[in-house]
């Protein structure tokens, strides 16, 4: 693929080159784009998920004898409940006032053995109120109250930019280029397109690109979402807190009469692990090798920039949209820590599915398809179930090494199913 270029940035007053200018010019078409009306309200961490391994302490599971009740735990009052199998856990403790949800007891591990038995999810207001070190200490404390032999597993984060003066173009899906193989367009649901993994919800108010078990880009109307969840007052207080943090001359940044749009990048914990295992400090050459949210915080600017290089909004083939250049280059994640963006070479380390693993993938898929054929399961449903499985990244990477994307894997499964149906009929 040809190298993408950015539009030139100019000073609106002098028309001279300006790395922070809001006037953009396409060097090929000479078309001008003025983004001086775009108001960047805030870029911060919207969600933290910290995972832990260990063995569940005696008495913890007794908290869930009567799900739906309020219990005392770690000096606070919590609401107990069971959660669906899709979450990977069986029970939860929730305190929305504190801003924490504790997911306990992994479905695939015994309670009396060491396993990935805890995931702590943190809400935006708790992240906003606690510094990274205090938040990490709070999560570690809860983990020590739930588990013995505690070991930090990895974290997942969502980064969110809120802004006004811009909204997604009508041809967003056509102009968004990414490595993700799925784009869902759901306006109720409007359409599903396997080419890019994208979706559009409501009246075009939410677009999603990528998969939840990788890197996902979401663009949505935050004002409407905040109204629907009765949290508009909270978010308005956040947006009105300060003027444009990226432009000292901009005053009265937030306009309550105008909708706020959100650009959100969601990183699965497996992707964070890939960065931790593949990124190096330029000064020492050492791997960053982080496991906690606190330790990874200085790298969130790098994560933001990486995401906007994976998902590319183009104004025409080969040229970035001016808005995409603006938010990629000017935005920094707001945290009370020094960024290590300029001292780190960011790279994802991928485990390869070679040797016996690759052979096992092929054997598994053959047996998987035979069972599906016997149960008369269609290719679409089969592929969806396969992608929900914990081992899906290994399968995906195995076929990626053969230059087969997700669409190719789907077709492979479809063709194998058809072959079994045609050759063996209902005998399978």
C-alpha positions in Angstrom: 0.0 0.0 0.0 1.3 3.5 -0.9 2.4 5.6 2.0 -0.3 7.9 3.3 0.3 11.6 3.5 -1.0 14.4 5.8 -2.4 17.6 4.6 -0.2 20.7 5.2 -1.0 22.7 8.3 -1.1 26.5 8.0 -1.5 29.5 10.2 -4.9 30.9 9.5 -3.7 34.5 9.8 -0.5 34.3 7.8 -1.0 31.2 5.7 2.6 30.1 6.7 3.4 26.6 7.7 2.4 25.9 11.3 2.6 22.5 13.0 -0.3 23.6 15.2 -2.3 25.4 12.6 -6.0 24.7 12.2 -6.1 25.5 8.4 -5.2 22.5 6.3 -4.5 22.3 2.6 -4.4 19.2 0.5 -1.1 19.3 -1.4 -2.6 17.6 -4.5 -6.0 19.2 -4.8 -5.2 22.5 -3.0 -8.5 22.1 -1.2 -8.6 24.1 2.1 -10.2 22.8 5.3 -10.6 25.1 8.3 -10.9 23.3 11.6 -10.7 26.4 13.8 -14.2 25.6 15.0 -13.3 22.2 16.4 -13.2 22.4 20.2 -11.4 19.6 22.0 -12.9 19.2 25.4 -11.1 16.4 27.0 -9.1 13.2 26.3 -9.0 10.8 29.2 -9.2 7.2 30.4 -12.9 6.2 30.3 -12.5 2.6 31.5 -9.9 0.5 33.3 -10.1 -3.2 33.7 -7.4 -4.8 35.9 -7.1 -8.6 35.9 -5.6 -10.7 38.7 -4.7 -14.3 39.2 -4.9 -16.1 42.6 -7.0 -18.5 44.7 -10.3 -17.3 46.1 -10.2 -16.8 49.8 -12.4 -18.8 52.1 -15.7 -17.0 52.8 -15.7 -14.9 49.6 -18.1 -17.1 47.7 -20.5 -17.2 50.7 -21.2 -13.5 49.9 -23.3 -14.7 47.0 -25.6 -17.2 48.8 -28.4 -14.7 48.2 -27.7 -12.8 45.0 -29.3 -9.4 44.8 -28.6 -8.4 48.4 -26.3 -5.8 50.0 -23.3 -7.2 51.8 -20.4 -5.9 53.7 -17.0 -6.3 52.0 -13.6 -4.6 52.5 -15.2 -2.0 54.7 -17.8 -1.0 52.1 -21.4 -1.9 51.2 -21.7 -3.8 47.9 -24.5 -5.2 45.8 -24.1 -8.9 45.0 -25.1 -10.7 41.8 -24.5 -13.4 39.3 -23.3 -12.6 35.8 -23.7 -14.3 32.4 -21.2 -16.8 31.2 -20.2 -14.5 28.3 -18.3 -12.3 30.9 -16.1 -15.3 31.8 -17.0 -14.9 35.5 -19.8 -16.2 37.8 -20.3 -13.5 40.4 -20.0 -9.7 40.9 -19.8 -7.2 43.7 -20.8 -3.7 42.6 -20.7 -0.3 44.2 -21.7 2.4 41.6 -21.1 5.1 44.1 -17.5 4.1 44.5 -17.2 3.3 40.8 -16.0 -0.3 41.0 -17.3 -3.7 39.8 -15.5 -6.8 41.0 -16.0 -9.8 38.8 -15.1 -13.0 40.7 -14.6 -16.7 40.0 -13.6 -17.6 36.5 -15.9 -20.1 34.8 -13.0 -22.1 33.5 -11.0 -22.5 36.7 -11.8 -24.2 40.1 -12.3 -21.9 43.0 -9.8 -23.8 45.2 -7.0 -23.5 42.7 -4.9 -20.6 41.4 -6.5 -19.1 38.3 -7.6 -15.9 36.6 -10.4 -15.4 39.2 -10.7 -11.6 39.4 -11.4 -8.7 37.1 -11.9 -5.2 38.5 -13.7 -2.7 36.3 -13.5 1.0 37.2 -15.9 3.7 36.1 -15.0 7.1 34.7 -15.7 9.1 37.8 -13.5 6.8 40.0 -10.7 7.2 37.4 -11.2 10.9 37.4 -11.1 11.2 41.2 -8.1 9.0 41.9 -4.5 9.4 40.7 -3.1 6.3 38.9 -1.1 5.2 41.9 -4.0 5.6 44.3 -6.3 3.8 41.9 -3.9 1.0 41.6 -3.5 0.7 45.3 -7.3 0.6 45.7 -7.6 -2.2 43.1 -4.7 -4.1 44.6 -6.4 -3.8 48.1 -9.7 -5.3 46.8 -7.7 -8.1 45.1 -5.9 -8.9 48.3 -9.3 -9.2 50.1 -10.6 -11.6 47.5 -7.6 -13.7 46.5 -4.7 -15.5 48.1 -1.4 -15.7 46.2 -2.3 -12.6 44.3 -0.6 -11.9 41.0 -1.4 -9.0 38.7 -2.4 -10.4 35.3 -2.8 -7.4 32.9 -5.0 -4.4 32.3 -7.3 -3.2 29.6 -8.1 0.5 28.9 -10.5 2.7 26.9 -9.3 6.1 25.8 -11.9 8.8 25.0 -11.7 12.1 23.3 -14.7 14.4 23.7 -15.2 17.3 21.2 -17.6 19.8 19.6 -17.6 21.4 16.3 -17.3 18.2 14.3 -19.5 15.2 13.6 -19.0 12.1 11.5 -19.4 12.5 7.8 -22.1 10.6 6.1 -19.5 8.5 4.2 -17.6 7.7 7.3 -17.6 3.9 6.7 -16.4 4.3 3.1 -13.5 6.6 4.1 -12.4 4.7 7.2 -9.5 2.4 6.5 -8.2 -0.1 9.0 -6.6 -3.5 9.5 -9.7 -4.7 11.4 -11.6 -7.0 9.2 -15.0 -6.2 10.5 -17.2 -3.1 10.4 -20.7 -3.2 11.8 -23.3 -0.6 10.8 -26.1 -0.9 13.3 -29.0 1.6 13.2 -31.2 -0.8 14.9 -29.3 -2.9 13.2 -29.0 -1.2 9.7 -26.4 -3.5 8.1 -23.5 -5.7 8.9 -20.5 -5.6 6.6 -17.8 -8.2 7.0 -15.2 -6.2 5.1 -14.2 -3.9 8.0 -16.0 -4.9 11.2 -18.1 -1.8 11.6 -21.5 -0.9 13.0 -23.7 2.1 13.2 -26.3 2.4 16.0 -29.4 4.5 16.4 -29.8 7.2 13.8 -26.2 7.0 12.7 -25.2 8.1 16.2 -22.7 5.3 16.9 -20.1 3.7 14.6 -17.9 0.9 15.7 -14.8 -0.5 13.9 -12.7 -3.5 15.0 -13.4 -6.3 17.5 -13.8 -6.3 21.2 -11.0 -8.8 21.7 -8.5 -6.5 19.9 -8.4 -2.8 19.2 -11.8 -1.2 18.7 -12.7 2.3 17.5 -16.1 3.8 18.5 -17.4 7.1 17.3 -20.7 8.2 18.9 -22.9 11.0 20.2 -21.8 11.3 23.8 -24.5 13.8 24.6 -27.3 11.4 23.6 -25.6 8.5 25.3 -25.2 10.5 28.5 -28.8 11.5 28.5 -29.9 7.9 27.9 -27.9 6.8 31.0 -28.8 9.8 33.1 -25.2 11.0 33.4 -25.4 14.2 31.4 -24.9 16.4 34.5 -21.7 14.6 35.4 -20.3 14.9 32.0 -21.2 18.5 31.6 -19.3 19.2 34.8 -16.3 17.5 33.3 -16.5 19.4 30.0 -17.0 22.8 31.8 -14.1 22.2 34.1 -11.5 24.0 32.0 -10.9 25.7 28.7 -9.4 23.8 25.7 -6.5 21.9 27.3 -4.8 21.8 23.9 -5.2 25.5 23.0 -4.4 28.1 25.6 -6.1 30.9 23.6 -9.5 29.1 23.5 -11.9 30.3 26.1 -15.4 29.1 27.0 -14.7 25.8 25.2 -17.9 23.8 26.0 -21.2 24.9 24.5 -24.1 23.2 26.3 -26.4 23.9 23.4 -24.3 21.7 21.0 -23.9 18.0 21.0 -20.6 16.4 22.1 -19.1 13.6 20.0 -16.7 11.0 21.3 -13.8 9.3 19.6 -13.0 6.2 21.7 -10.3 3.6 21.4 -10.8 0.4 23.3 -7.8 -1.8 24.0 -8.3 -5.5 25.1 -5.9 -6.7 27.8 -4.3 -9.1 25.3 -3.3 -6.0 23.1 -1.9 -4.2 26.1 0.2 -7.3 26.8 1.5 -7.3 23.2 2.6 -3.7 23.7 4.2 -4.5 27.1 6.1 -7.5 25.5 7.1 -5.7 22.3 7.8 -2.0 23.2 11.2 -0.8 24.3 12.6 2.2 26.1 14.8 4.2 23.6 17.2 5.2 26.4 17.9 1.7 27.7 16.6 -0.7 25.0 14.7 -2.5 27.7 11.1 -3.8 27.3 8.5 -1.7 29.1 7.1 -5.0 30.5 4.2 -3.5 32.4 1.4 -5.4 34.1 -0.6 -2.8 36.0 -2.6 0.3 34.9 -0.4 2.5 37.0 2.8 1.3 35.2 1.2 1.6 31.8 -0.2 5.1 32.3 2.9 6.9 30.9 2.4 5.0 27.6 -1.2 6.0 27.0 -0.2 8.8 24.6 1.6 6.2 22.5 -1.5 4.1 22.6 -3.7 7.0 21.4 -1.4 7.7 18.5 -1.1 4.1 17.6 -4.9 3.7 17.4 -5.3 6.6 15.1 -2.7 5.1 12.8 -4.4 1.7 12.8 -7.8 3.3 12.0 -7.3 5.9 9.2 -10.0 8.4 8.2 -9.0 9.5 4.6 -10.2 12.5 2.7 -9.3 10.8 -0.6 -7.1 7.7 -1.4 -3.6 8.2 0.0 -4.4 11.3 2.1 -5.5 11.6 5.7 -8.6 13.6 6.5 -7.5 16.9 8.2 -9.5 16.2 11.3 -7.7 12.8 11.8 -4.3 14.5 11.6 -5.5 17.1 14.1 -6.6 14.6 16.8 -3.7 12.3 16.1 -1.0 14.9 16.5 -2.4 17.5 18.9 -4.3 15.4 21.5 -2.6 14.0 24.6 -4.3 11.9 27.3 -4.9 13.9 30.4 -3.2 12.2 33.4 -1.0 13.5 36.3 2.0 11.5 35.0 4.8 12.3 32.6 4.3 10.8 29.2 6.9 8.5 27.8 5.7 8.8 24.2 9.0 10.3 23.0 11.2 7.8 24.9 9.5 4.6 23.7 9.5 2.6 20.5 6.0 1.1 20.5 5.5 -2.3 18.9 3.2 -5.2 19.4 4.7 -8.6 20.0 2.6 -11.4 18.4 2.9 -14.9 19.6 3.1 -17.1 16.5 1.1 -20.3 16.1 3.8 -22.5 14.7 4.9 -26.1 15.1 2.5 -28.3 17.1 0.2 -25.3 17.8 -0.4 -24.8 14.0 -1.0 -28.5 13.6 -3.5 -28.4 16.5 -5.3 -25.5 14.9 -5.8 -27.4 11.7 -6.9 -30.6 13.5 -9.3 -28.7 15.8 -10.9 -26.8 12.9 -11.5 -30.0 11.0 -13.2 -31.7 14.0 -15.0 -28.5 14.8 -16.5 -28.4 11.3 -17.5 -32.1 11.4 -19.4 -31.5 14.7 -21.1 -28.4 13.2 -22.1 -30.3 10.1 -23.7 -33.1 12.3 -25.7 -30.5 14.2 -26.6 -28.7 10.9 -25.1 -25.4 12.2 -24.6 -22.7 9.5 -21.3 -21.1 8.7 -22.2 -17.6 10.0 -23.3 -18.9 13.4 -20.3 -21.2 13.6 -17.9 -18.4 12.8 -19.5 -16.1 15.4 -19.1 -18.8 18.1 -15.5 -19.5 17.1 -14.6 -15.8 17.4 -16.1 -15.7 21.0 -13.7 -18.5 22.1 -10.7 -17.6 24.2 -8.4 -19.4 21.7 -9.6 -17.4 18.8 -6.5 -15.2 18.7 -4.3 -18.3 18.2 -6.5 -19.5 15.3 -6.6 -16.1 13.8 -2.8 -15.6 14.0 -2.3 -19.1 12.5 -4.2 -18.3 9.4 -2.9 -14.7 9.3 0.6 -16.3 8.8 -0.9 -18.0 5.8 -2.1 -14.6 4.5 -5.7 -15.4 5.4 -7.9 -12.8 7.0 -11.0 -13.3 9.0 -13.1 -13.2 5.9 -11.0 -16.0 4.4 -11.4 -18.1 7.6 -15.2 -17.7 7.4 -15.1 -18.8 3.7 -12.9 -21.7 4.6 -15.4 -22.9 7.3 -18.3 -22.3 4.9 -16.6 -24.4 2.2 -15.7 -27.2 4.6 -19.3 -27.3 5.9 -20.7 -27.4 2.3 -18.3 -30.2 1.4 -19.4 -32.3 4.4 -23.1 -31.7 3.7 -22.7 -32.6 0.0 -20.5 -35.6 0.4 -22.0 -37.1 3.6 -25.5 -35.6 3.7 -27.3 -36.3 7.0 -25.0 -39.2 7.7 -22.7 -36.7 9.5 
